[in-house]
């Protein structure tokens, strides 16, 4: 495994460091080849901490050895991804070195709607997943639709424990507006990764294009800046070029977590992107809870009002849900640009308080302790 990892890194660095001169053409060809391979690898989730095979498999053996060398555990929790965390949990439980094992799925594994894996390994992954599900004492995931899916797979009850948020995060932030040194603009901010078809800002870009095409409204865009924080810059660049919205889009790349939280707090609107197309529902990332706790209105794009994220935004009174309707986004954007004032969402505090990390942790612990007591009585 060391040889594979070192070989992969060496090949990448060799391409980058290739001398121009008479090797310029070869360098370009090699770069294209390795970029294609890398794009395919990431799109499938392989060697990317999501699907098999993965470099984390190398770590699992040492983790199991260490865990077995400790005093027996009362409760062990393993969280996907990567899938090797469940390999560790399974090994500890089946060797009777833990009294109780919780297999947690923050994301789906073999049913992942973004990282499809490779056909060659899918059968093996499904076998592994069934094996882990059959042995886990408790299965948890982030939403009711995903819980139902995992329950159907395992034949067991599955507990929903959402991602939630930490209230102290907002308290510890510097008070200065993170955009204070920039021109005064209406700012729409997105923090996170972009994926084609599943986390896609195209409906917003289409709305901006429609405004720009209007003789009477295009001047409003002088007050707009859409800020993207995170990776997959190449995909964003393609989309920005396609819709000709580059004057109003700023790509920040990666920033510190503190800076990202300040941007969420100081933006006029936060962009939440998650599609429930093709029957995919129940994707409740930690981002949506961060957004709702920031005090900034959320615009959910890609979600419909009957989706799990859409319902959360509506029930918490945290913002608006647009689906893929560029016309509605355009109307909301025009109103925002004309008023130039950040709306203060009238959040439903009761709904939001259900998702503090402390409350969710206690929910998980109480469920596990109750189950352990019940099994002792049997």
N, C-alpha and C positions, 0 to 999 in steps of 0.2 A: 504493500500500500504506500509506503514511503516513496518507492520508486515511481509509482503512478503520479503522486502529488508533485514530486520534484520535477518529473518529466513535463507535466502540464505547465508548471510555472516557468520552466526553462524555455519551452516552446514559445510561450507568450512573450517572455523577455527577449528572446532571440529575434522575434519578428519586429518588436519595437526598436531594438538597437541595431538592426541591419543597416550597413553603411549605404548611403545613396550611390554616388558615382555610377559605375556600370552595373550595379546591382539594384538600381532604382526600380526597374520594372518587376524584378523578382520580389522585391520587398512589397510592392503594391499587391501583387498576386497573392503572396503569402498572407498579407494582412486581410485581404478579402476572404480567403479560405478560412482563416482562423476566426474571423468575425462571424462568418456564416455558421461555423461549428458552435461558437460561443452563443450566438443568438438562439440556435436550435436547442442547445443544452439548457439555457435559462428558460426558454418558452415551455420546455417539457418538465422543468423542475429537477433535472438530474444533476448531481454534484452541486446542488443549490439548496440543500437542507429541506427539500420537500418530497422528492420521489427517489426511488431506488434506480441505480446505485448512487451512493452518496459518500463523501469523505467522512461523514460523522460515524459511519460504521466502524471505522478504525478506532474511534474514541470509545465506543460502547464496551469493548472488551476490557479496557482498563477501568472504566467506570464500574462495571459489574464486579471486577476483582476488588476494587476499593470498598464498595458497598458491603460485600460479603465479609470483608475483613473487619467491619465495625460491629458494635453491639447490635443485636436484632432490633429491627424498626417496628414501631407500633403501626404507623401508617406511612405508605410511600405513595407519592403523586408523581406521575410522569405526564408531560404535556407535549402533544404534537404541534409543530414539527421541531426537529426532524423526527422521523419514524423510529430512529434508534433509541430515543428516550423510552419508548414503550418496550423495546427489547430489554432495556435495563430493568424497568419495572417488572416485566414478566419474569426475568431471571431471578430477581430478588424474591418475588412471591412464590414461584414454583419450587424454590430451594428452601422454602419455609423460613426465610430470614426476615419476613415481614408478616404481620398479622392481617394486614388489609392493604389492598392496592386500588388506587383511583387512577383510571386511564382517562385523561382529559384531552379533548380535541378542540383547541382554539380554532382550528381549520379542519376541513374534511381532508382525508388522506386519499383513498382511491377514487373518491367522487369529487375531487377538487375541480372546480369549474375553470380555473385559470391554468394550473399546471397538470396537464393530462398524463404525464409519464410516457414511457415507451412501451409499445405493444409487446416487445420481447419480455418485459419484466412485470407487466400488469397482473398476470395470473399469479405469480409468486407474491406480489404485494397483497393481493386479495386474500391469498392463503394466510399470509402473516397477520393481516388485519383481523381475520376471523379467529385466528389462534389467540391473539391478544384480547379481543372482545370477549371470548368464551371464558377466559381466566380472570378477567378484571372483576373485582368485587363491586365497583361502582364505576359507571361511565358518565362522563360529563361533557357538555358542549355549550356553545354560546347563545343558542336561540331555540325556540320551540320547533320550528321546521327541521332544523338539523338534529334535534333530539329525537324526533319522530323517525327520521331516516336511520339513525344509529340504533334505535330500539327495534325497528323492523329487521335490521341486519343481525342483531345480536340475540333477539328474543328476550331482552332484559329492559327494565325501566332505565331511562337515561335522564339524568338531572340537568336542568338548564342553569348554568352559572355564567351570566353575561360578563363581558370584559370590564365594564365599569370605569370609574375615574377616581382619582385621589384628590380630594378637596384642598389638601395642603399645597399642591403644585401651584395653584393660582396665588396663594398667600405669599409664597416665597419669591415671587417674581419682582424684578426692579420696577419701580413705578413709572419711569420715563417711557413715553410712547416710542416704540421701536422704529417707527417711521418718521420721527420728529425731524431728522436731518434730510428728509426727501421733500420734493414738492408736494403740496397739499393735493391729494387725489382721493377719489372713491376707490377703495381697494377691495378686491375680491381675492381671497387667499385660499390656496389648496396646499395642504401638507401631506405628503405620502407618495406612494408609487402610482404610476400610470400604466394601465394595460389596455391593449386594443380590445374593443367590444365590451369589456367588463368594467373598466374604470376609464371612461372616455369623456373628455370635456367637449367633444364636437358640437353638441347642441348649444352650449354657451358660445362657442366660436361662431356658429351659424347665426346666432342672435346678434352678435357684434357686427358680423358682416351685413346683416339686414339693416341695422341702424346706419352703418357707414354708407349703404347704398341709397339712403333717404336724403334728399336735398335739404329737407327742413330739420332733420334730427342728427345728422352726422357730426355737427359741431359739438354735441354733447360728449362725444368720445374723448375730447381733449382732457376731460376730467377723470378718465378711467385708467386704472392699472390692475391687471390680473396677474397675481404673483403665484408661481408654482415653486414649492420647496420639496426636494427629494430627487429620486433617481429617474432613470429611463428618459433622459433628456433628448435622445435621438428620436424617440417616438413623438415626443411633444413638438420637436422642431418640424417634423413632417406634417403634423396636424396644423401647426401655426402657418406653415407655408401654404398648405392646401386651402385654408380659409382666408389667407391674406390678412391676418390679424396681428402681425408682428409689432406694429407700433404700440399696441396696448397690452402686450404680454411680456412679462419679465420672468426669466428662468433663473432661480437662485441657486439651484443645486442643493447640496447638503449643508445644513446649518446645525448648530447645537440644539438640543432639546429645549433648553431654556429660551433660545431665540424663537424657535417654532411656536412655543406656547405664548410668547409675547406677541407674535404676529397674529395668532388666533384671537387674542384678546383685543388687539388694536385695529383689526380689519373692520370694514363695514359689513362684509358678508363672508361666510366660510362656505367653500364648495365641497359637498360630499358626493362622491362618485361611486356608484355601485349598481350594476345592472341586475335586474331579476328576469332578464330575458331567458328564453329556453327553459322555463320552469325553475330556475335557480332562485331560491329565496332563503332568508334566514342568515345572510352574511352580515353579522353585526360586529364590525371591527372595533377595536378600542378607540379609533379615531372619532367615531360618532359621539361617544360619551365625552371625550375631551372637548369636542366642538360644543356640545350642548352645555357643558359646565363653564365655558369661556365667557358667556354673556354676550356673544356675537350671534346674530341670526344665521341660520343654516339654510342653504339652498341645496336640496337633494335632487340631483340630476341622474337619470338612468333608472331611479327607483319609481315605482308607482305608489299611489296612496294606500293600496291594499297590501303592499309588501311589508315585511317586518321592519326594516329601517324607516320606511315611509310612515308606518303607524306610530313608531317611536317619536319621530319629528312632530307629527300632528298632535299626539296625545300629550307630549311635553310642552306644546306650544312654543317649540324652539325655532320654527322657521317655516319654510314652504317646500312643497314637493312638486316637481315639474315633469317627471318622467323624461321623455325626449322631445317635449313640445317647445321648439325654438320660438314660436310666436308668443307663448306665455312668458318665456324667459326674457324675450325682447321687451314686453310691456313692463315687467318688473324692473328690468335694467334701466329703462327710460325714466321710470318713476324715481328710482334711486339716484340717477345722475341729475335729474332736475331738482330734487330736494337737497341733495348733497349732505344729508344728515343720516347718521347711523341710527337705525331703529333699535330700541331696547326691547327684546322679546320678553313678554310677560310669562315667564317660565312657570310651569306647574311644578312647584317645589316637591310636592308629594311624590310625583312620578320620578323626578330626578334623584331623590334621596334613596330610592330603591337600588340605585346602581353605584353607591359608594363602595370602594374596594373593601372597606372594613365590614360592611353589611353583607356583601357577597361572600367574603371569607367565612363569616359566621354561619351563613346559610350552608356552605359546603361542609364545614366542620360539624354542625349539628346533624346534618343528614348522615354523614359517615358514622358519627358516634351512635346515632339512633339505630342504624343498620347493624353495627357491631353488637350492640346490646340485644337486638332482636335475634341475631344469629347465635348468641351465647345461650339464649333461652331455649332454642330449638334442640 
